[in-house]
Every structure is written in structure tokens, then in C-alpha cells.
Amino acid sequence: MAARPPKRSPSAPRLARAIREAILRGVYPAGVKLRQEELAASLGCSVIPLREALHTLASEGLVEFVPNRGARVRPISSKEMREMAEVRSALAAQGIRQAWPNMTPATLARARAIVVRLEKARDPLVRVRLYADFHEAILAPAGRPYLVATIRGIILSGLRYMPAWLEAWAATGVASPPGFTPVLDALEKNDLAEALLHLQRVWGEQEGMLADFLERRESQAASKTRRGGPRRPAPSRIKR
């Protein structure tokens, strides 16, 4: 009987997808160290493609390399959250002003189709990607690919905030976050000012809520540290 060929190690892109999703779902919380030997054993891969995958995630803002300590999931904070929101909002508002004269019914129809899928989506990873897709769709007529790529990068870098966002939103008791449909309605009426007001409302409610939640959690953690509270438990491993 012929011997079975050796099992191939997963490719770096596949490993990056697995770790990215694990970060999104909170398997590896923000700030936790990513031990390469343990990750390699968990994912059934060699260290070389794993390192490449971690560098890919670092370029996306999800992972960082700390000198003499290795890789870790980038920490999250209310301060960074507010800065990301401010930069993204300013760039997106500028892009929409530039895109508006070139928007067509097809542009708005494409964006509306994305919104429909976004409102129905329940998977967190799908929601984040559709959120980025919506911004890309309404900004595309601006003809500013670097601007669009920068905004998309900021949104996807926020993947590591998703577990905290889900926890924060559940605490509000509201069934669903504010959506983008009023933005598109205003754009269809050629009312740019109203569209921007609706966008600021969506951004402000979602990101302001998360930043406030993080500030409360940071304050509680600081109080526990002063009292010598327990350390955060180690995260579980990624399921293959």
C-alpha cells in the first residue's frame, strides 16, 4: 500500500484569514501575546508561513511586533477608538463631497444593495466587510483610490474592536444600530448636507457608544489594578 503524502502546511493567506477571524471573534483578545510555537501547533503549520501571516496582519493594523517580546494583537483603547473615528469621519466626509457631483443612480443602487445585505448580516466579520464596502461604494465616484484605500484600512483595522463593540451594543438594549438608508435617501434627493448629517449620526452613535464603553472598562480595570485584582485569563486556542 502506497504511503500517504505528507500533509501540506496551510498557506500564509489562509493562516492570516484564520487568525484574523479568531481576533474578530475574541478568541485572541486585544493585547494578548501570539506565541508562534503554540499558534503553529494549533493551526497545523510551520513557523515560516505563520510569520508571513502575522506580518500581513501587522500591515492591516491587527497585530504588532514588540521588540524582544514577539507578536501580539494590537491593544484597543478609547483614545485610539476616538482618533480612528475622527480621522475616518473627516476623510470620508471629504471624499463624499468630492464624489457627490459624480454619483449616478447606479452608484446609489450599488450602495443600497450593500446596505440591505449589511442590515441582514449577523456574522460580525461579514458586517465589518460590508461596512467597508458601503464606504467604498459611495466614495468611488470621487476618483481618489488612495483616499478610499485609507478609509477601508482604518475600518478593517477596527476588526479587533468588534468583540468589545458587540458587548457594548448588547448593553444598550437596542435591537439594531442606526443604518445608512437615510444617507442614501438624502443623496437621491440631491441633499448633500442632509446626507452628511445622517452619516455623522451613524458614526457618532456607534463609535461614541463604543468609546464610552471602553472608557468605563478602562476605569474599572485601573481600579482593580490599584486594588491588586486578578489578571485576565489566557485566551482559548483557535479551533482548526
C-alpha positions as CSV (number, residue, x, y, z in Angstrom):
1,M,0.0,0.0,0.0
2,A,1.4,3.4,-1.0
3,A,2.3,5.7,1.7
4,R,0.2,8.8,2.1
5,P,1.8,12.0,1.0
6,P,2.8,14.3,3.9
7,K,0.1,16.8,4.9
8,R,0.7,20.3,3.4
9,S,1.1,23.2,5.7
10,P,-1.6,25.9,5.3
11,S,-0.5,28.9,3.2
12,A,0.2,32.2,4.7
13,P,-3.0,33.9,3.3
14,R,-5.1,31.0,4.7
15,L,-3.4,31.4,8.1
16,A,-3.9,35.1,8.1
17,R,-7.6,34.6,7.4
18,A,-7.9,32.1,10.3
19,I,-6.1,34.4,12.8
20,R,-8.0,37.5,11.6
21,E,-11.3,35.7,12.2
22,A,-10.1,34.5,15.6
23,I,-9.2,38.0,16.6
24,L,-12.6,39.3,15.4
25,R,-14.4,36.6,17.4
26,G,-12.4,37.3,20.6
27,V,-10.5,34.0,20.6
28,Y,-7.4,36.2,20.8
29,P,-8.3,39.3,22.7
30,A,-6.7,42.7,22.1
31,G,-3.3,42.9,23.8
32,V,-2.8,39.1,24.1
33,K,0.6,37.7,23.0
34,L,0.6,35.5,19.9
35,R,3.1,32.7,20.7
36,Q,4.3,31.4,17.4
37,E,5.0,27.9,18.6
38,E,1.6,27.5,20.1
39,L,-0.1,29.0,17.1
40,A,1.8,26.8,14.7
41,A,0.8,23.7,16.7
42,S,-2.9,24.8,16.9
43,L,-3.1,25.6,13.2
44,G,-1.0,22.6,12.0
45,C,1.5,24.7,10.1
46,S,5.2,25.5,10.1
47,V,6.6,28.7,11.5
48,I,7.6,30.3,8.2
49,P,4.2,30.8,6.7
50,L,2.9,31.7,10.1
51,R,5.4,34.6,10.4
52,E,4.3,35.8,6.9
53,A,0.7,35.7,8.0
54,L,1.5,37.7,11.2
55,H,3.3,40.3,9.1
56,T,0.3,40.5,6.8
57,L,-1.9,41.1,9.9
58,A,0.6,43.7,11.2
59,S,0.2,45.6,7.9
60,E,-3.5,45.6,8.4
61,G,-3.2,47.1,11.9
62,L,-4.5,44.0,13.7
63,V,-1.1,42.7,15.1
64,E,2.0,44.4,16.2
65,F,5.6,43.2,16.9
66,V,7.0,44.3,20.2
67,P,10.9,44.3,20.4
68,N,12.2,41.3,22.4
69,R,8.6,40.1,23.1
70,G,7.3,38.9,19.7
71,A,3.8,39.4,18.2
72,R,0.6,40.4,19.9
73,V,-2.9,41.5,19.0
74,R,-2.8,45.3,19.0
75,P,-4.4,46.6,22.1
76,I,-7.6,48.7,21.9
77,S,-8.3,51.8,23.8
78,S,-11.0,54.5,24.0
79,K,-8.3,57.1,23.0
80,E,-7.4,55.2,19.8
81,M,-11.0,54.5,19.0
82,R,-11.9,58.2,19.1
83,E,-8.9,59.1,17.0
84,M,-9.7,56.4,14.4
85,A,-13.3,57.6,14.3
86,E,-12.3,61.3,13.9
87,V,-9.8,60.6,11.1
88,R,-12.1,58.2,9.2
89,S,-15.1,60.6,9.6
90,A,-13.1,63.6,8.3
91,L,-11.7,61.7,5.3
92,A,-15.0,60.1,4.4
93,A,-16.9,63.4,4.6
94,Q,-14.2,65.0,2.3
95,G,-14.5,62.1,0.0
96,I,-18.3,62.2,-0.2
97,R,-18.2,65.9,-1.1
98,Q,-15.8,65.1,-3.9
99,A,-17.8,62.1,-5.0
100,W,-21.3,63.7,-4.9
101,P,-21.1,65.6,-8.3
102,N,-20.2,62.2,-10.0
103,M,-22.7,60.0,-8.2
104,T,-25.2,58.2,-10.5
105,P,-28.3,56.2,-9.9
106,A,-26.1,53.1,-10.4
107,T,-23.8,54.3,-7.6
108,L,-26.6,54.7,-5.2
109,A,-28.2,51.4,-6.2
110,R,-25.0,49.6,-5.6
111,A,-24.6,51.2,-2.2
112,R,-28.3,50.4,-1.3
113,A,-27.8,46.7,-2.2
114,I,-24.8,46.6,0.2
115,V,-26.9,48.3,3.0
116,V,-29.6,45.6,2.5
117,R,-27.1,42.9,3.0
118,L,-25.5,44.7,5.9
119,E,-28.8,45.0,7.8
120,K,-29.5,41.3,7.3
121,A,-26.0,40.1,8.2
122,R,-25.4,38.5,11.6
123,D,-21.9,37.3,11.2
124,P,-19.5,40.0,12.7
125,L,-16.8,39.5,10.0
126,V,-19.4,39.9,7.2
127,R,-20.8,43.0,8.8
128,V,-17.4,44.7,9.1
129,R,-16.6,43.9,5.4
130,L,-19.9,45.2,4.2
131,Y,-19.5,48.3,6.3
132,A,-16.2,48.9,4.5
133,D,-17.8,48.0,1.1
134,F,-20.5,50.6,1.7
135,H,-18.0,53.4,2.2
136,E,-16.0,52.3,-0.8
137,A,-19.2,52.3,-3.0
138,I,-20.2,55.8,-2.2
139,L,-16.7,57.2,-2.3
140,A,-15.7,55.5,-5.6
141,P,-17.0,58.4,-7.8
142,A,-14.5,60.8,-6.1
143,G,-11.8,59.1,-8.2
144,R,-9.5,59.1,-5.1
145,P,-8.3,55.5,-4.8
146,Y,-5.7,56.3,-2.1
147,L,-8.4,58.0,0.0
148,V,-10.7,55.1,-0.4
149,A,-8.0,52.6,0.5
150,T,-7.0,54.6,3.6
151,I,-10.6,54.7,4.9
152,R,-11.1,51.0,4.2
153,G,-7.8,50.3,6.0
154,I,-9.0,52.2,9.1
155,I,-12.3,50.3,9.1
156,L,-10.7,46.9,8.8
157,S,-8.1,47.8,11.4
158,G,-11.0,48.2,13.7
159,L,-11.8,44.5,13.4
160,R,-10.1,43.9,16.8
161,Y,-12.7,46.2,18.3
162,M,-15.6,44.0,17.2
163,P,-15.8,41.8,20.3
164,A,-16.0,44.9,22.5
165,W,-18.4,46.6,20.1
166,L,-20.8,43.6,20.3
167,E,-20.6,43.6,24.1
168,A,-21.2,47.4,24.2
169,W,-24.1,47.3,21.8
170,A,-25.8,44.4,23.7
171,A,-25.6,46.5,26.8
172,T,-27.6,49.3,25.2
173,G,-30.6,47.0,24.8
174,V,-31.3,48.5,21.3
175,A,-32.2,45.9,18.7
176,S,-30.1,47.2,15.9
177,P,-27.7,50.1,15.3
178,P,-28.6,53.1,13.1
179,G,-28.3,52.3,9.4
180,F,-27.3,54.1,6.2
181,T,-30.6,54.1,4.4
182,P,-31.4,57.7,5.3
183,V,-28.0,58.7,3.9
184,L,-28.9,57.2,0.5
185,D,-32.4,58.7,0.6
186,A,-30.8,62.2,1.1
187,L,-28.3,61.6,-1.7
188,E,-31.1,60.6,-4.0
189,K,-32.8,63.9,-3.2
190,N,-29.6,65.7,-4.0
191,D,-29.3,66.9,-0.4
192,L,-25.7,66.5,0.4
193,A,-25.9,68.4,3.7
194,E,-28.7,66.1,5.0
195,A,-26.7,63.0,3.9
196,L,-23.6,64.2,5.8
197,L,-25.8,64.9,8.9
198,H,-27.1,61.3,8.8
199,L,-23.6,59.9,8.3
200,Q,-22.4,61.9,11.3
201,R,-25.3,60.5,13.3
202,V,-24.5,56.9,12.4
203,W,-20.8,57.3,13.1
204,G,-21.4,59.2,16.3
205,E,-23.9,56.8,17.8
206,Q,-21.9,53.7,17.0
207,E,-18.4,54.8,17.7
208,G,-19.2,57.2,20.5
209,M,-21.1,54.4,22.3
210,L,-18.0,52.1,21.9
211,A,-15.6,54.7,23.1
212,D,-17.7,55.5,26.2
213,F,-17.9,51.7,26.9
214,L,-14.1,51.3,26.6
215,E,-13.6,54.3,28.9
216,R,-15.8,52.7,31.6
217,R,-14.0,49.4,31.2
218,E,-10.5,51.1,31.4
219,S,-11.6,52.9,34.5
220,Q,-12.8,49.6,36.1
221,A,-9.5,47.9,35.1
222,A,-7.4,50.7,36.6
223,S,-9.4,50.4,39.9
224,K,-8.8,46.6,40.0
225,T,-5.1,47.1,39.3
226,R,-4.8,49.6,42.2
227,R,-6.5,47.0,44.4
228,G,-4.4,44.2,43.2
229,G,-7.2,42.5,41.2
230,P,-6.9,39.3,39.2
231,R,-5.1,39.1,35.9
232,R,-7.0,38.5,32.7
233,P,-7.2,34.8,31.9
234,A,-5.3,33.4,28.9
235,P,-7.3,33.1,25.7
236,S,-8.5,29.9,24.2
237,R,-6.9,28.4,21.1
238,I,-8.1,28.7,17.6
239,K,-10.2,25.7,16.5
240,R,-9.0,24.1,13.3
